[in-house]
């Protein structure tokens, strides 16, 4: 058996450098790059910086070659990244409210600026002396870059959506989802003007009488004209308006209402036209003088050249949870990208991706291998109900309509049966070949959160959860609501597949987020939402042990059944390796930035794959813990 050091050396030698740099202790390789949350180009246009859920990836802007990976340690899931005016530093903001200033050459952290929530905007002043950070905590703070201290803080009634400096650096503008924008004089630290959009709200009344009200508007983008005379604000969500303001007088000059939502706005270099970038990818032009549409022949793409900051093609734009599984022969690793319902297969020996398979529009739920080694994806389709499960690979597609939103699904070990768990509190069993439902299992008092077949396929375990109300809106969208007072199902029910008989009901300490049988079928593990995993004897259905774990998200048994690995949810996104016989914690592994959504052992047990909500897949060396 190869030693741990030997495994690390093998992967470092065989894998691309991007897959083995900045690995956490115990990991030997990484797949995926964490999606894309923000992209920017350096002032000299030589570097592209991509903020991901892992860190900031730097690429050569001309060749798209990988340069370095920084801003990994000490940050959470990144939301924003920006270069300093001289291009020597970057500032990266994350979901936890931290903005960290990094030296690009030394890859060291220089300062940290802190909010209480998600960072929505970062901007340097034109001279690089100040940095402003905006947050979902409804504040924007101006910081002195040299000292790292706060100069002053601006407070809104809603999340700060955008921040910007005037071209001469004397004014600071902030906008918010509360439909207001403020213009500040930096020297006096006083408000010069407040600009407002019309507030827009929407209410949904559920059958229980609960009324949920939420904002459908706010201000999204805010930009100064290059000559500093004007400020433009754009609405967000259902507010499709653009308003031009006079910076000197605070007067509204004009307001234009568009037919579709706006993504961004930009002025022409001479401040005579502005480009409106819509969320559907189209672009319109307005005259600054009066808001009347400008000529289509204007080269508006040059005002914001979005192709300048295009990352490499293998850096996926979307990010979402990853589900992982090894092929039966252990030669391939498969990752399911939930948000786009697609599968990627990698060669474990070389780290090269072999192919990507795409399901229908919808969300991926799980993946499985047939006994013959064919990989299948299981995804929810038919938005917004998500009530139909599609079983797919490159050759075969079959669909199964549950009749209510499906939260979990599983395939039997022999590949002949499929089970779906819905928000209607029922479990359904289907024949894959005929796509016919042959059992509907009732008894849960909450939605179904987890499902697992026994190794021989004769038993099925379903885990219960909370209750949600559903309301279909006139626009076709569906709203969901849970008030926390409705009954919660804290049971795992054991069913006989052939007859549909409920042969045991296991009382747990919380919602049953996960269920899994040991490879020999003698032990069942259930994971609750209160940091406990219970091991049950499948002969007596009595508890054998309760493990005090991290906040539970996922687990998996090793092939020999001697180890149980448990993945935690944020902020305890660690991986725990437990000895099943002694009930002792062997080791904890850290590296994911958020929930460890999926875990899978290689057939020989030497490797553990973990897929996270951060969109990253790690391979961990298990040889020291076998």
KOLDREN-639131 format. One record per residue (C-alpha): residue in three letters; x, y, z; residue number from 1. Coordinates in pm, whole numbers, padded with zeros to 5 digits, m for minus. Example, Ala and Ser with C-alpha at 12.3 -4.5 7.8 and 13.67 -1.06 7.14 Angstrom:
r, px, py, pz, k
ALA, 01230, m00450, 00780, 1 .
SER, 01367, m00106, 00714, 2 .
//
This chain:
r, px, py, pz, k
UNK, 00000, 00000, 00000, 1 .
UNK, 00133, 00343, m00092, 2 .
UNK, 00222, 00574, 00194, 3 .
UNK, 00055, 00911, 00241, 4 .
UNK, 00365, 01096, 00116, 5 .
UNK, 00382, 00866, m00183, 6 .
UNK, 00020, 00936, m00277, 7 .
UNK, 00079, 01311, m00257, 8 .
UNK, 00381, 01280, m00482, 9 .
UNK, 00191, 01070, m00735, 10 .
UNK, m00094, 01317, m00767, 11 .
UNK, 00138, 01619, m00778, 12 .
UNK, 00331, 01457, m01063, 13 .
UNK, 00031, 01343, m01267, 14 .
UNK, m00223, 01623, m01218, 15 .
UNK, m00226, 01977, m01364, 16 .
UNK, m00073, 02234, m01128, 17 .
UNK, m00410, 02405, m01079, 18 .
UNK, m00541, 02085, m00919, 19 .
UNK, m00268, 02053, m00655, 20 .
UNK, m00177, 02408, m00543, 21 .
UNK, m00307, 02549, m00213, 22 .
UNK, m00443, 02212, m00096, 23 .
UNK, m00557, 02172, 00266, 24 .
UNK, m00365, 01924, 00484, 25 .
UNK, m00460, 01566, 00398, 26 .
UNK, m00588, 01643, 00050, 27 .
UNK, m00399, 01514, m00254, 28 .
UNK, m00597, 01677, m00536, 29 .
UNK, m00881, 01912, m00615, 30 .
UNK, m01138, 01922, m00896, 31 .
UNK, m01337, 02228, m01006, 32 .
UNK, m01247, 02588, m00922, 33 .
UNK, m01538, 02710, m00717, 34 .
UNK, m01746, 02882, m00983, 35 .
UNK, m01729, 03253, m01058, 36 .
UNK, m01873, 03524, m00833, 37 .
UNK, m01685, 03821, m00981, 38 .
UNK, m01433, 03892, m01258, 39 .
UNK, m01208, 04193, m01311, 40 .
UNK, m00905, 04286, m01519, 41 .
UNK, m00589, 04460, m01396, 42 .
UNK, m00531, 04826, m01490, 43 .
UNK, m00255, 04726, m01733, 44 .
UNK, m00489, 04460, m01882, 45 .
UNK, m00237, 04181, m01829, 46 .
UNK, m00412, 03985, m01552, 47 .
UNK, m00761, 03853, m01505, 48 .
UNK, m00876, 03801, m01145, 49 .
UNK, m01163, 03561, m01080, 50 .
UNK, m01326, 03558, m00738, 51 .
UNK, m01448, 03207, m00664, 52 .
UNK, m01568, 03009, m00365, 53 .
UNK, m01211, 02888, m00315, 54 .
UNK, m01003, 03204, m00357, 55 .
UNK, m00889, 03445, m00629, 56 .
UNK, m00762, 03280, m00947, 57 .
UNK, m00520, 03488, m01152, 58 .
UNK, m00485, 03421, m01525, 59 .
UNK, m00279, 03572, m01804, 60 .
UNK, m00529, 03797, m01984, 61 .
UNK, m00375, 03727, m02325, 62 .
UNK, m00315, 03351, m02313, 63 .
UNK, m00566, 03258, m02038, 64 .
UNK, m00288, 03052, m01872, 65 .
UNK, m00307, 02992, m01498, 66 .
UNK, m00079, 03227, m01300, 67 .
UNK, m00157, 03179, m00932, 68 .
UNK, m00422, 03113, m00670, 69 .
UNK, m00432, 03353, m00375, 70 .
UNK, m00676, 03475, m00109, 71 .
UNK, m00750, 03119, m00001, 72 .
UNK, m00652, 03121, 00366, 73 .
UNK, m00857, 03323, 00611, 74 .
UNK, m01148, 03397, 00379, 75 .
UNK, m01487, 03242, 00321, 76 .
UNK, m01682, 03211, m00001, 77 .
UNK, m01572, 03511, m00206, 78 .
UNK, m01823, 03756, m00352, 79 .
UNK, m01616, 04045, m00496, 80 .
UNK, m01265, 04120, m00619, 81 .
UNK, m01103, 04445, m00740, 82 .
UNK, m00750, 04557, m00835, 83 .
UNK, m00584, 04859, m00678, 84 .
UNK, m00523, 05146, m00925, 85 .
UNK, m00153, 05058, m00949, 86 .
UNK, m00230, 04689, m01007, 87 .
UNK, m00004, 04560, m00727, 88 .
UNK, m00280, 04457, m00488, 89 .
UNK, m00626, 04306, m00493, 90 .
UNK, m00911, 04336, m00244, 91 .
UNK, m01137, 04033, m00207, 92 .
UNK, m01467, 04036, m00016, 93 .
UNK, m01652, 03731, 00113, 94 .
UNK, m01989, 03610, 00236, 95 .
UNK, m01884, 03640, 00600, 96 .
UNK, m01836, 04018, 00577, 97 .
UNK, m01456, 04027, 00544, 98 .
UNK, m01266, 04220, 00279, 99 .
UNK, m00896, 04130, 00267, 100 .
UNK, m00626, 04330, 00092, 101 .
UNK, m00362, 04109, m00073, 102 .
UNK, m00019, 04175, m00223, 103 .
UNK, m00023, 04004, m00563, 104 .
UNK, 00351, 03942, m00584, 105 .
UNK, 00405, 03803, m00234, 106 .
UNK, 00053, 03654, m00201, 107 .
UNK, 00033, 03786, 00156, 108 .
UNK, m00259, 03951, 00334, 109 .
UNK, m00198, 04318, 00415, 110 .
UNK, m00519, 04423, 00591, 111 .
UNK, m00872, 04306, 00669, 112 .
UNK, m01183, 04526, 00669, 113 .
UNK, m01482, 04380, 00851, 114 .
UNK, m01862, 04398, 00818, 115 .
UNK, m02128, 04179, 00973, 116 .
UNK, m02256, 04024, 00651, 117 .
UNK, m02194, 03945, 00282, 118 .
UNK, m01976, 04195, 00092, 119 .
UNK, m02170, 04336, m00203, 120 .
UNK, m01931, 04603, m00336, 121 .
UNK, m01563, 04706, m00319, 122 .
UNK, m01407, 05011, m00484, 123 .
UNK, m01069, 05186, m00460, 124 .
UNK, m01052, 05566, m00479, 125 .
UNK, m00882, 05691, m00799, 126 .
UNK, m00559, 05768, m00608, 127 .
UNK, m00566, 05434, m00422, 128 .
UNK, m00561, 05597, m00078, 129 .
UNK, m00909, 05484, 00021, 130 .
UNK, m01122, 05176, m00022, 131 .
UNK, m01498, 05157, 00027, 132 .
UNK, m01679, 04835, 00110, 133 .
UNK, m02054, 04780, 00092, 134 .
UNK, m02235, 04501, 00270, 135 .
UNK, m02567, 04324, 00301, 136 .
UNK, m02561, 04445, 00663, 137 .
UNK, m02694, 04780, 00526, 138 .
UNK, m02367, 04969, 00576, 139 .
UNK, m02086, 05101, 00360, 140 .
UNK, m01752, 05196, 00518, 141 .
UNK, m01472, 05415, 00388, 142 .
UNK, m01130, 05283, 00492, 143 .
UNK, m00783, 05436, 00491, 144 .
UNK, m00573, 05188, 00293, 145 .
UNK, m00243, 05286, 00459, 146 .
UNK, m00361, 05251, 00820, 147 .
UNK, m00645, 05000, 00771, 148 .
UNK, m00874, 05214, 00990, 149 .
UNK, m01232, 05319, 00919, 150 .
UNK, m01286, 05683, 00822, 151 .
UNK, m01666, 05678, 00846, 152 .
UNK, m01963, 05447, 00794, 153 .
UNK, m02280, 05507, 00592, 154 .
UNK, m02600, 05335, 00706, 155 .
UNK, m02896, 05246, 00484, 156 .
UNK, m03224, 05072, 00564, 157 .
UNK, m03148, 04784, 00330, 158 .
UNK, m02851, 04599, 00185, 159 .
UNK, m02591, 04817, 00014, 160 .
UNK, m02591, 04723, m00355, 161 .
UNK, m02321, 04943, m00507, 162 .
UNK, m02050, 05195, m00416, 163 .
UNK, m01845, 05431, m00632, 164 .
UNK, m01610, 05732, m00619, 165 .
UNK, m01641, 06044, m00831, 166 .
UNK, m01369, 06076, m01098, 167 .
UNK, m01179, 06336, m00889, 168 .
UNK, m01208, 06122, m00572, 169 .
UNK, m01380, 06390, m00362, 170 .
UNK, m01727, 06232, m00353, 171 .
UNK, m01852, 05888, m00254, 172 .
UNK, m02186, 05745, m00367, 173 .
UNK, m02365, 05443, m00222, 174 .
UNK, m02689, 05274, m00326, 175 .
UNK, m02919, 05031, m00148, 176 .
UNK, m03203, 04784, m00189, 177 .
UNK, m03406, 05031, 00022, 178 .
UNK, m03445, 05235, m00302, 179 .
UNK, m03216, 05518, m00189, 180 .
UNK, m02870, 05638, m00290, 181 .
UNK, m02655, 05884, m00098, 182 .
UNK, m02381, 06118, m00215, 183 .
UNK, m02113, 06198, 00046, 184 .
UNK, m01840, 06461, 00065, 185 .
UNK, m01531, 06268, 00174, 186 .
UNK, m01348, 06567, 00332, 187 .
UNK, m01642, 06683, 00545, 188 .
UNK, m01792, 06334, 00593, 189 .
UNK, m02136, 06484, 00530, 190 .
UNK, m02422, 06388, 00300, 191 .
UNK, m02453, 06615, 00000, 192 .
UNK, m02764, 06459, m00157, 193 .
UNK, m03002, 06166, m00116, 194 .
UNK, m03161, 06019, m00430, 195 .
UNK, m03466, 05794, m00424, 196 .
UNK, m03650, 05549, m00650, 197 .
UNK, m04012, 05454, m00595, 198 .
UNK, m04035, 05171, m00342, 199 .
UNK, m04189, 04851, m00478, 200 .
UNK, m04323, 04565, m00267, 201 .
UNK, m04518, 04245, m00320, 202 .
UNK, m04725, 04039, m00077, 203 .
UNK, m04812, 03669, m00087, 204 .
UNK, m05097, 03531, 00127, 205 .
UNK, m05072, 03160, 00209, 206 .
UNK, m05366, 02931, 00287, 207 .
UNK, m05280, 02945, 00657, 208 .
UNK, m05334, 03322, 00653, 209 .
UNK, m04965, 03409, 00676, 210 .
UNK, m04878, 03715, 00468, 211 .
UNK, m04522, 03741, 00339, 212 .
UNK, m04414, 04082, 00209, 213 .
UNK, m04090, 04138, 00023, 214 .
UNK, m03930, 04412, m00180, 215 .
UNK, m03936, 04383, m00558, 216 .
UNK, m03733, 04697, m00625, 217 .
UNK, m03439, 04897, m00495, 218 .
UNK, m03138, 05060, m00658, 219 .
UNK, m02891, 04822, m00819, 220 .
UNK, m02614, 05011, m01000, 221 .
UNK, m02482, 05365, m00950, 222 .
UNK, m02225, 05529, m01181, 223 .
UNK, m02065, 05874, m01223, 224 .
UNK, m02023, 06019, m01571, 225 .
UNK, m01655, 06057, m01670, 226 .
UNK, m01680, 06437, m01644, 227 .
UNK, m01826, 06410, m01291, 228 .
UNK, m02135, 06616, m01373, 229 .
UNK, m02392, 06336, m01358, 230 .
UNK, m02482, 06035, m01152, 231 .
UNK, m02704, 05757, m01288, 232 .
UNK, m02898, 05510, m01074, 233 .
UNK, m03066, 05195, m01205, 234 .
UNK, m03344, 04995, m01046, 235 .
UNK, m03307, 04630, m00952, 236 .
UNK, m03541, 04330, m00974, 237 .
UNK, m03883, 04460, m01088, 238 .
UNK, m03774, 04827, m01087, 239 .
UNK, m03668, 04866, m01449, 240 .
UNK, m03599, 05240, m01434, 241 .
UNK, m03289, 05450, m01505, 242 .
UNK, m03265, 05796, m01345, 243 .
UNK, m03008, 06065, m01424, 244 .
UNK, m02916, 06313, m01148, 245 .
UNK, m02726, 06642, m01152, 246 .
UNK, m02435, 06606, m00907, 247 .
UNK, m02410, 06980, m00840, 248 .
UNK, m02778, 07048, m00765, 249 .
UNK, m02910, 06702, m00672, 250 .
UNK, m03188, 06751, m00928, 251 .
UNK, m03346, 06464, m01118, 252 .
UNK, m03290, 06536, m01488, 253 .
UNK, m03490, 06249, m01636, 254 .
UNK, m03626, 05900, m01569, 255 .
UNK, m03662, 05623, m01828, 256 .
UNK, m03860, 05304, m01760, 257 .
UNK, m03739, 04999, m01952, 258 .
UNK, m03929, 04686, m02050, 259 .
UNK, m03685, 04443, m01888, 260 .
UNK, m03454, 04423, m01583, 261 .
UNK, m03119, 04604, m01592, 262 .
UNK, m02782, 04450, m01514, 263 .
UNK, m02540, 04745, m01542, 264 .
UNK, m02491, 05090, m01693, 265 .
UNK, m02190, 05270, m01844, 266 .
UNK, m02120, 05616, m01986, 267 .
UNK, m01940, 05686, m02311, 268 .
UNK, m01594, 05844, m02256, 269 .
UNK, m01725, 06188, m02359, 270 .
UNK, m02030, 06163, m02126, 271 .
UNK, m02278, 06213, m02412, 272 .
UNK, m02430, 05863, m02422, 273 .
UNK, m02486, 05578, m02181, 274 .
UNK, m02517, 05205, m02244, 275 .
UNK, m02781, 05005, m02061, 276 .
UNK, m02683, 04639, m02019, 277 .
UNK, m02992, 04425, m01965, 278 .
UNK, m03004, 04094, m01782, 279 .
UNK, m03098, 03911, m02100, 280 .
UNK, m02763, 04008, m02253, 281 .
UNK, m02888, 04284, m02484, 282 .
UNK, m02763, 04643, m02476, 283 .
UNK, m02943, 04972, m02534, 284 .
UNK, m02817, 05330, m02573, 285 .
UNK, m02961, 05652, m02425, 286 .
UNK, m02861, 06011, m02484, 287 .
UNK, m02740, 06171, m02162, 288 .
UNK, m02891, 06507, m02255, 289 .
UNK, m03253, 06389, m02257, 290 .
UNK, m03275, 06010, m02205, 291 .
UNK, m03392, 05952, m02563, 292 .
UNK, m03259, 05631, m02728, 293 .
UNK, m02934, 05692, m02912, 294 .
UNK, m02824, 05558, m03250, 295 .
UNK, m02763, 05184, m03272, 296 .
UNK, m02443, 05243, m03469, 297 .
UNK, m02252, 05366, m03162, 298 .
UNK, m01974, 05126, m03056, 299 .
UNK, m02115, 05079, m02708, 300 .
UNK, m01930, 04751, m02644, 301 .
UNK, m01608, 04947, m02602, 302 .
UNK, m01743, 05127, m02294, 303 .
UNK, m01752, 04802, m02099, 304 .
UNK, m01552, 04542, m02287, 305 .
UNK, m01678, 04234, m02109, 306 .
UNK, m01461, 04003, m02319, 307 .
UNK, m01149, 04151, m02157, 308 .
UNK, m01226, 03972, m01834, 309 .
UNK, m01321, 03635, m01975, 310 .
UNK, m01170, 03347, m01775, 311 .
UNK, m01057, 03017, m01933, 312 .
UNK, m01332, 02800, m02079, 313 .
UNK, m01277, 02532, m01815, 314 .
UNK, m01357, 02779, m01537, 315 .
UNK, m01734, 02730, m01501, 316 .
UNK, m01932, 03049, m01459, 317 .
UNK, m02192, 02898, m01232, 318 .
UNK, m02123, 02759, m00889, 319 .
UNK, m02334, 02520, m00690, 320 .
UNK, m02319, 02212, m00474, 321 .
UNK, m02124, 01912, m00599, 322 .
UNK, m02231, 01549, m00556, 323 .
UNK, m01954, 01293, m00595, 324 .
UNK, m01920, 00921, m00667, 325 .
UNK, m01650, 00681, m00782, 326 .
UNK, m01707, 00436, m01064, 327 .
UNK, m01731, 00069, m00954, 328 .
UNK, m01379, m00001, m01085, 329 .
UNK, m01238, 00309, m00915, 330 .
UNK, m01085, 00450, m01234, 331 .
UNK, m01322, 00743, m01267, 332 .
UNK, m01460, 01012, m01039, 333 .
UNK, m01793, 01172, m01118, 334 .
UNK, m01917, 01510, m01001, 335 .
UNK, m02275, 01636, m01034, 336 .
UNK, m02320, 02012, m01065, 337 .
UNK, m02659, 02069, m00907, 338 .
UNK, m02743, 02413, m01046, 339 .
UNK, m02708, 02313, m01412, 340 .
UNK, m02789, 01942, m01376, 341 .
UNK, m02474, 01812, m01544, 342 .
UNK, m02219, 01537, m01480, 343 .
UNK, m01844, 01548, m01534, 344 .
UNK, m01627, 01235, m01539, 345 .
UNK, m01256, 01258, m01452, 346 .
UNK, m00976, 01008, m01483, 347 .
UNK, m00856, 00950, m01127, 348 .
UNK, m00503, 00864, m01235, 349 .
UNK, m00441, 01178, m01443, 350 .
UNK, m00704, 01425, m01322, 351 .
UNK, m00817, 01489, m01681, 352 .
UNK, m01184, 01532, m01750, 353 .
UNK, m01318, 01270, m01989, 354 .
UNK, m01660, 01405, m02073, 355 .
UNK, m01951, 01611, m01947, 356 .
UNK, m02311, 01490, m01970, 357 .
UNK, m02604, 01731, m01950, 358 .
UNK, m02955, 01663, m01828, 359 .
UNK, m03264, 01871, m01897, 360 .
UNK, m03321, 02214, m01745, 361 .
UNK, m03364, 02179, m01372, 362 .
UNK, m03161, 02096, m01063, 363 .
UNK, m02944, 01790, m01009, 364 .
UNK, m03041, 01583, m00707, 365 .
UNK, m02804, 01286, m00706, 366 .
UNK, m02596, 01055, m00924, 367 .
UNK, m02549, 00683, m00941, 368 .
UNK, m02364, 00407, m01126, 369 .
UNK, m02534, 00102, m01268, 370 .
UNK, m02383, m00240, m01187, 371 .
UNK, m02238, m00234, m01540, 372 .
UNK, m02050, 00088, m01466, 373 .
UNK, m02272, 00336, m01652, 374 .
UNK, m02313, 00671, m01479, 375 .
UNK, m02659, 00828, m01445, 376 .
UNK, m02777, 01164, m01319, 377 .
UNK, m03098, 01221, m01127, 378 .
UNK, m03237, 01571, m01163, 379 .
UNK, m03556, 01763, m01087, 380 .
UNK, m03722, 01917, m01392, 381 .
UNK, m04049, 02105, m01459, 382 .
UNK, m03961, 02435, m01286, 383 .
UNK, m04104, 02582, m01068, 384 .
UNK, m04270, 02273, m00917, 385 .
UNK, m03960, 02050, m00939, 386 .
UNK, m04198, 01754, m00920, 387 .
UNK, m04054, 01544, m01202, 388 .
UNK, m03735, 01341, m01171, 389 .
UNK, m03535, 01266, m01483, 390 .
UNK, m03296, 00972, m01494, 391 .
UNK, m03040, 01040, m01766, 392 .
UNK, m02706, 00973, m01922, 393 .
UNK, m02581, 01025, m02278, 394 .
UNK, m02797, 00744, m02416, 395 .
UNK, m03102, 00705, m02197, 396 .
UNK, m03365, 00934, m02047, 397 .
UNK, m03666, 00844, m01836, 398 .
UNK, m03894, 01068, m01629, 399 .
UNK, m04100, 01009, m01316, 400 .
UNK, m04359, 01266, m01199, 401 .
UNK, m04411, 01256, m00824, 402 .
UNK, m04689, 01516, m00806, 403 .
UNK, m04517, 01744, m00553, 404 .
UNK, m04175, 01900, m00522, 405 .
UNK, m03910, 01630, m00484, 406 .
UNK, m03635, 01699, m00229, 407 .
UNK, m03453, 01366, m00246, 408 .
UNK, m03425, 01063, m00472, 409 .
UNK, m03227, 00738, m00478, 410 .
UNK, m03168, 00440, m00707, 411 .
UNK, m03158, 00078, m00595, 412 .
UNK, m02823, m00108, m00601, 413 .
UNK, m02926, m00318, m00903, 414 .
UNK, m03044, m00012, m01096, 415 .
UNK, m03395, m00144, m01148, 416 .
UNK, m03584, 00070, m00895, 417 .
UNK, m03607, 00441, m00826, 418 .
UNK, m03751, 00613, m00519, 419 .
UNK, m03860, 00973, m00477, 420 .
UNK, m03940, 01168, m00161, 421 .
UNK, m04173, 01467, m00186, 422 .
UNK, m04300, 01766, 00005, 423 .
UNK, m04639, 01591, 00001, 424 .
UNK, m04494, 01367, 00279, 425 .
UNK, m04500, 01054, 00062, 426 .
UNK, m04235, 00820, m00074, 427 .
UNK, m04286, 00664, m00415, 428 .
UNK, m04120, 00356, m00563, 429 .
UNK, m04084, 00323, m00939, 430 .
UNK, m03981, 00054, m01187, 431 .
UNK, m03710, 00219, m01398, 432 .
UNK, m03780, 00013, m01709, 433 .
UNK, m04155, 00086, m01724, 434 .
UNK, m04143, 00423, m01539, 435 .
UNK, m04442, 00298, m01339, 436 .
UNK, m04502, 00376, m00972, 437 .
UNK, m04575, 00051, m00788, 438 .
UNK, m04571, 00173, m00426, 439 .
UNK, m04677, 00496, m00255, 440 .
UNK, m04560, 00496, 00105, 441 .
UNK, m04744, 00717, 00353, 442 .
UNK, m04696, 00782, 00722, 443 .
UNK, m04450, 01071, 00750, 444 .
UNK, m04584, 01400, 00891, 445 .
UNK, m04319, 01616, 00721, 446 .
UNK, m04145, 01635, 00387, 447 .
UNK, m03898, 01360, 00293, 448 .
UNK, m03535, 01467, 00329, 449 .
UNK, m03339, 01143, 00283, 450 .
UNK, m03368, 00797, 00127, 451 .
UNK, m03149, 00485, 00127, 452 .
UNK, m03180, 00130, m00007, 453 .
UNK, m03029, m00160, 00182, 454 .
UNK, m02735, m00326, 00000, 455 .
UNK, m02956, m00616, m00115, 456 .
UNK, m03233, m00377, m00226, 457 .
UNK, m03505, m00537, m00013, 458 .
UNK, m03543, m00249, 00233, 459 .
UNK, m03584, 00126, 00198, 460 .
UNK, m03535, 00385, 00470, 461 .
UNK, m03689, 00733, 00449, 462 .
UNK, m03608, 01029, 00673, 463 .
UNK, m03865, 01293, 00768, 464 .
UNK, m03831, 01668, 00801, 465 .
UNK, m04018, 01995, 00834, 466 .
UNK, m04332, 02126, 00663, 467 .
UNK, m04357, 02397, 00398, 468 .
UNK, m04655, 02582, 00257, 469 .
UNK, m04665, 02638, m00118, 470 .
UNK, m04841, 02917, m00306, 471 .
UNK, m04842, 02954, m00683, 472 .
UNK, m04825, 03319, m00786, 473 .
UNK, m04998, 03476, m01087, 474 .
UNK, m04658, 03517, m01258, 475 .
UNK, m04610, 03139, m01251, 476 .
UNK, m04351, 03141, m00975, 477 .
UNK, m04400, 02946, m00655, 478 .
UNK, m04347, 03088, m00305, 479 .
UNK, m04264, 02866, m00008, 480 .
UNK, m04306, 02942, 00360, 481 .
UNK, m04229, 02762, 00685, 482 .
UNK, m04313, 02938, 01011, 483 .
UNK, m04126, 02702, 01242, 484 .
UNK, m04443, 02613, 01432, 485 .
UNK, m04568, 02336, 01204, 486 .
UNK, m04507, 01970, 01299, 487 .
UNK, m04158, 01837, 01235, 488 .
UNK, m04103, 01471, 01146, 489 .
UNK, m03815, 01328, 01351, 490 .
UNK, m03851, 00970, 01235, 491 .
UNK, m03674, 00736, 00997, 492 .
UNK, m03915, 00477, 00859, 493 .
UNK, m03804, 00135, 00736, 494 .
UNK, m04009, m00009, 00451, 495 .
UNK, m04019, m00351, 00289, 496 .
UNK, m03978, m00272, m00082, 497 .
UNK, m04182, m00565, m00216, 498 .
UNK, m04489, m00511, 00002, 499 .
UNK, m04466, m00144, 00103, 500 .
UNK, m04501, m00247, 00468, 501 .
UNK, m04358, m00011, 00731, 502 .
UNK, m04164, m00266, 00941, 503 .
UNK, m03998, m00018, 01180, 504 .
UNK, m04017, 00347, 01280, 505 .
UNK, m03702, 00490, 01435, 506 .
UNK, m03738, 00792, 01665, 507 .
UNK, m03449, 01034, 01620, 508 .
UNK, m03352, 01360, 01787, 509 .
UNK, m03421, 01587, 01488, 510 .
UNK, m03505, 01610, 01122, 511 .
UNK, m03343, 01317, 00943, 512 .
UNK, m03109, 01482, 00693, 513 .
UNK, m02927, 01162, 00596, 514 .
UNK, m02962, 00783, 00597, 515 .
UNK, m02710, 00519, 00493, 516 .
UNK, m02663, 00143, 00531, 517 .
UNK, m02324, m00010, 00605, 518 .
UNK, m02190, m00225, 00318, 519 .
UNK, m02284, m00549, 00498, 520 .
UNK, m02633, m00417, 00576, 521 .
UNK, m02597, m00482, 00950, 522 .
UNK, m02588, m00115, 01050, 523 .
UNK, m02798, 00187, 00956, 524 .
UNK, m02676, 00541, 01015, 525 .
UNK, m02912, 00836, 01048, 526 .
UNK, m02796, 01197, 01063, 527 .
UNK, m03006, 01461, 01237, 528 .
UNK, m02998, 01839, 01220, 529 .
UNK, m02879, 01871, 01581, 530 .
UNK, m02520, 01741, 01558, 531 .
UNK, m02600, 01376, 01619, 532 .
UNK, m02552, 01064, 01410, 533 .
UNK, m02717, 00746, 01536, 534 .
UNK, m02607, 00391, 01448, 535 .
UNK, m02890, 00136, 01446, 536 .
UNK, m02883, m00245, 01446, 537 .
UNK, m03080, m00363, 01143, 538 .
UNK, m03180, m00688, 01314, 539 .
UNK, m03347, m00531, 01617, 540 .
UNK, m03381, m00172, 01489, 541 .
UNK, m03249, m00055, 01824, 542 .
UNK, m02984, 00218, 01856, 543 .
UNK, m02628, 00089, 01905, 544 .
UNK, m02454, 00424, 01951, 545 .
UNK, m02499, 00800, 01915, 546 .
UNK, m02207, 01005, 01787, 547 .
UNK, m02166, 01370, 01891, 548 .
UNK, m02064, 01520, 01556, 549 .
UNK, m02036, 01844, 01365, 550 .
UNK, m02359, 01998, 01235, 551 .
UNK, m02461, 01716, 01001, 552 .
UNK, m02472, 01751, 00623, 553 .
UNK, m02357, 01418, 00471, 554 .
UNK, m02189, 01085, 00545, 555 .
UNK, m02055, 00765, 00390, 556 .
UNK, m01931, 00425, 00506, 557 .
UNK, m01592, 00296, 00394, 558 .
UNK, m01608, m00013, 00166, 559 .
UNK, m01516, m00245, 00456, 560 .
UNK, m01763, m00076, 00691, 561 .
UNK, m01497, 00004, 00952, 562 .
UNK, m01508, 00382, 00903, 563 .
UNK, m01789, 00634, 00887, 564 .
UNK, m01703, 00977, 00749, 565 .
UNK, m01930, 01269, 00835, 566 .
UNK, m01943, 01603, 00655, 567 .
UNK, m02048, 01915, 00840, 568 .
UNK, m02247, 02220, 00743, 569 .
UNK, m02128, 02581, 00776, 570 .
UNK, m01979, 02702, 01008, 571 .
UNK, m01861, 02351, 01100, 572 .
UNK, m01772, 02243, 00746, 573 .
UNK, m01523, 01983, 00861, 574 .
UNK, m01497, 01616, 00766, 575 .
UNK, m01485, 01372, 01056, 576 .
UNK, m01355, 01015, 01027, 577 .
UNK, m01503, 00781, 01289, 578 .
UNK, m01418, 00425, 01387, 579 .
UNK, m01749, 00238, 01366, 580 .
UNK, m01653, m00035, 01614, 581 .
UNK, m01498, 00179, 01888, 582 .
UNK, m01717, 00490, 01817, 583 .
UNK, m01403, 00702, 01839, 584 .
UNK, m01323, 01010, 01630, 585 .
UNK, m01001, 00937, 01441, 586 .
UNK, m00933, 01263, 01260, 587 .
UNK, m01091, 01585, 01135, 588 .
UNK, m01015, 01727, 00790, 589 .
UNK, m01074, 02092, 00697, 590 .
UNK, m01068, 02261, 00358, 591 .
UNK, m01416, 02329, 00226, 592 .
UNK, m01545, 02685, 00261, 593 .
UNK, m01903, 02574, 00318, 594 .
UNK, m02127, 02269, 00363, 595 .
UNK, m01974, 01930, 00280, 596 .
UNK, m02265, 01814, 00065, 597 .
UNK, m02142, 01471, m00047, 598 .
UNK, m01884, 01205, 00045, 599 .
UNK, m01772, 00890, m00137, 600 .
UNK, m01493, 00633, m00090, 601 .
UNK, m01299, 00479, m00375, 602 .
UNK, m01367, 00102, m00401, 603 .
UNK, m01033, 00020, m00231, 604 .
UNK, m01098, 00273, 00048, 605 .
UNK, m00770, 00459, m00005, 606 .
UNK, m00929, 00781, m00135, 607 .
UNK, m01220, 00987, m00010, 608 .
UNK, m01394, 01235, m00240, 609 .
UNK, m01584, 01526, m00089, 610 .
UNK, m01813, 01762, m00276, 611 .
UNK, m01905, 02094, m00123, 612 .
UNK, m02159, 02373, m00148, 613 .
UNK, m01853, 02580, m00240, 614 .
UNK, m01845, 02397, m00576, 615 .
UNK, m01513, 02228, m00494, 616 .
UNK, m01433, 01856, m00497, 617 .
UNK, m01136, 01732, m00293, 618 .
UNK, m00960, 01397, m00294, 619 .
UNK, m00833, 01301, 00053, 620 .
UNK, m00573, 01039, 00137, 621 .
UNK, m00734, 00782, 00368, 622 .
UNK, m00438, 00544, 00396, 623 .
UNK, m00327, 00678, 00738, 624 .
UNK, m00672, 00610, 00884, 625 .
UNK, m00755, 00265, 00748, 626 .
//
